[in-house]
Amino acid sequence: MGLDNFWKKSFDSEEIFDLEFDPPLKLCGGLFSAHGSDSFRGKVYAEFIEEVSGFSIYRDLNNEEVHKISEKLNNYKEFKESDEISLKEFEDLKRMFKAYAESDAVLIAWY
């Protein structure tokens, strides 16, 4: 089963929340998702994020949970580049979660 994740300002919001990143994020996108700025292909990163943070992105996450994931990613020192996730993707995941945590965003799971 596929998973795309979308950023929103609140669970009630109809609009996707899009922040600008410089340089642009280069995460895996999907048929219905972009490459990190407003959405990403969650299935690619779900196992890694859960391993690092203890949170599943297969469910909607409130801003407090997004903050906790951001903290865990930023404090993670055991990263080893693998076939699934490159160092660049890891750095972009950290930048993305930090920016959206600081913007009070929530993460929506869609599959």
KAZI-V484175 format. One record per residue. N is the residue number from 0. RES is the residue in one small letter. PHI is phi in radians with two decimals (* if undefined). PSI is psi in radians with two decimals (999 if undefined). BURIAL is 1 if it has 24 or more other ideal C-beta (glycine too) atoms within 12 Angstrom, else 0. Layout:
BEGIN
n:N res:RES phi:PHI psi:PSI burial:BURIAL
n:N res:RES phi:PHI psi:PSI burial:BURIAL
END
This chain:
BEGIN
n:0 res:m phi:* psi:2.44 burial:0
n:1 res:g phi:-1.47 psi:2.87 burial:0
n:2 res:l phi:-2.56 psi:2.17 burial:1
n:3 res:d phi:-2.04 psi:2.50 burial:1
n:4 res:n phi:-2.08 psi:2.39 burial:1
n:5 res:f phi:-2.17 psi:2.47 burial:1
n:6 res:w phi:-1.59 psi:2.39 burial:1
n:7 res:k phi:-2.41 psi:2.78 burial:1
n:8 res:k phi:-1.26 psi:-0.52 burial:0
n:9 res:s phi:-2.75 psi:2.89 burial:0
n:10 res:f phi:-1.14 psi:-0.48 burial:0
n:11 res:d phi:-1.45 psi:-0.25 burial:0
n:12 res:s phi:-1.19 psi:2.45 burial:0
n:13 res:e phi:-1.55 psi:-0.36 burial:0
n:14 res:e phi:-1.67 psi:2.52 burial:0
n:15 res:i phi:-1.28 psi:2.47 burial:1
n:16 res:f phi:-1.71 psi:2.12 burial:1
n:17 res:d phi:-2.13 psi:2.04 burial:1
n:18 res:l phi:-1.74 psi:2.68 burial:1
n:19 res:e phi:-1.58 psi:2.38 burial:0
n:20 res:f phi:-2.16 psi:2.37 burial:1
n:21 res:d phi:-2.29 psi:1.91 burial:0
n:22 res:p phi:-1.28 psi:2.80 burial:0
n:23 res:p phi:-1.04 psi:2.59 burial:0
n:24 res:l phi:-1.21 psi:2.56 burial:1
n:25 res:k phi:-2.26 psi:1.14 burial:0
n:26 res:l phi:-1.71 psi:2.90 burial:1
n:27 res:c phi:-1.18 psi:2.25 burial:1
n:28 res:g phi:-1.82 psi:2.99 burial:1
n:29 res:g phi:-2.27 psi:-2.99 burial:0
n:30 res:l phi:-1.06 psi:-0.59 burial:0
n:31 res:f phi:-2.01 psi:0.15 burial:0
n:32 res:s phi:-2.34 psi:2.80 burial:1
n:33 res:a phi:-1.60 psi:-2.70 burial:1
n:34 res:h phi:-1.98 psi:0.55 burial:1
n:35 res:g phi:2.14 psi:-0.54 burial:1
n:36 res:s phi:-1.18 psi:-0.73 burial:1
n:37 res:d phi:-2.18 psi:-0.21 burial:1
n:38 res:s phi:-2.89 psi:2.92 burial:1
n:39 res:f phi:-2.77 psi:2.86 burial:1
n:40 res:r phi:-1.39 psi:1.62 burial:1
n:41 res:g phi:-1.08 psi:-0.58 burial:1
n:42 res:k phi:-0.99 psi:-0.59 burial:1
n:43 res:v phi:-1.17 psi:-0.58 burial:1
n:44 res:y phi:-1.91 psi:-0.13 burial:1
n:45 res:a phi:-1.01 psi:-0.84 burial:1
n:46 res:e phi:-1.11 psi:-0.77 burial:0
n:47 res:f phi:-1.11 psi:-0.82 burial:1
n:48 res:i phi:-1.08 psi:-0.72 burial:1
n:49 res:e phi:-1.18 psi:-0.68 burial:0
n:50 res:e phi:-1.08 psi:-0.73 burial:0
n:51 res:v phi:-1.35 psi:-0.72 burial:1
n:52 res:s phi:-1.87 psi:-0.39 burial:1
n:53 res:g phi:1.50 psi:0.01 burial:0
n:54 res:f phi:-1.86 psi:2.38 burial:1
n:55 res:s phi:-1.57 psi:2.30 burial:1
n:56 res:i phi:-1.60 psi:0.23 burial:1
n:57 res:y phi:-1.46 psi:0.17 burial:0
n:58 res:r phi:-2.44 psi:2.83 burial:0
n:59 res:d phi:-1.17 psi:2.46 burial:1
n:60 res:l phi:-2.13 psi:2.31 burial:1
n:61 res:n phi:-1.36 psi:3.04 burial:0
n:62 res:n phi:-1.14 psi:-0.60 burial:1
n:63 res:e phi:-1.07 psi:-0.73 burial:0
n:64 res:e phi:-1.19 psi:-0.67 burial:1
n:65 res:v phi:-1.07 psi:-0.74 burial:1
n:66 res:h phi:-1.03 psi:-0.78 burial:1
n:67 res:k phi:-1.13 psi:-0.70 burial:0
n:68 res:i phi:-1.11 psi:-0.78 burial:1
n:69 res:s phi:-1.00 psi:-0.81 burial:1
n:70 res:e phi:-1.06 psi:-0.78 burial:0
n:71 res:k phi:-1.12 psi:-0.74 burial:1
n:72 res:l phi:-1.10 psi:-0.77 burial:1
n:73 res:n phi:-1.20 psi:-0.43 burial:1
n:74 res:n phi:-1.68 psi:-0.03 burial:0
n:75 res:y phi:-1.33 psi:2.06 burial:0
n:76 res:k phi:-1.88 psi:-0.14 burial:0
n:77 res:e phi:-1.65 psi:0.28 burial:0
n:78 res:f phi:-1.07 psi:2.31 burial:0
n:79 res:k phi:-2.24 psi:2.20 burial:0
n:80 res:e phi:-1.05 psi:2.31 burial:0
n:81 res:s phi:-2.19 psi:3.10 burial:0
n:82 res:d phi:-1.15 psi:-0.48 burial:0
n:83 res:e phi:-1.47 psi:-0.71 burial:0
n:84 res:i phi:-2.29 psi:2.14 burial:1
n:85 res:s phi:-1.50 psi:2.92 burial:0
n:86 res:l phi:-1.05 psi:-0.69 burial:0
n:87 res:k phi:-1.08 psi:-0.76 burial:0
n:88 res:e phi:-1.12 psi:-0.71 burial:1
n:89 res:f phi:-1.05 psi:-0.81 burial:1
n:90 res:e phi:-1.09 psi:-0.69 burial:1
n:91 res:d phi:-1.20 psi:-0.64 burial:1
n:92 res:l phi:-1.05 psi:-0.77 burial:1
n:93 res:k phi:-1.08 psi:-0.81 burial:1
n:94 res:r phi:-1.09 psi:-0.75 burial:1
n:95 res:m phi:-1.13 psi:-0.91 burial:1
n:96 res:f phi:-1.10 psi:-0.67 burial:1
n:97 res:k phi:-1.12 psi:-0.83 burial:1
n:98 res:a phi:-1.10 psi:-0.76 burial:1
n:99 res:y phi:-1.28 psi:-0.56 burial:1
n:100 res:a phi:-1.08 psi:-0.81 burial:1
n:101 res:e phi:-1.20 psi:-0.35 burial:0
n:102 res:s phi:-1.64 psi:0.16 burial:1
n:103 res:d phi:1.09 psi:0.53 burial:0
n:104 res:a phi:-1.42 psi:2.82 burial:1
n:105 res:v phi:-2.02 psi:2.77 burial:1
n:106 res:l phi:-1.98 psi:2.20 burial:1
n:107 res:i phi:-1.81 psi:2.30 burial:1
n:108 res:a phi:-1.68 psi:2.31 burial:1
n:109 res:w phi:-2.35 psi:2.16 burial:1
n:110 res:y phi:-2.73 psi:999 burial:0
END
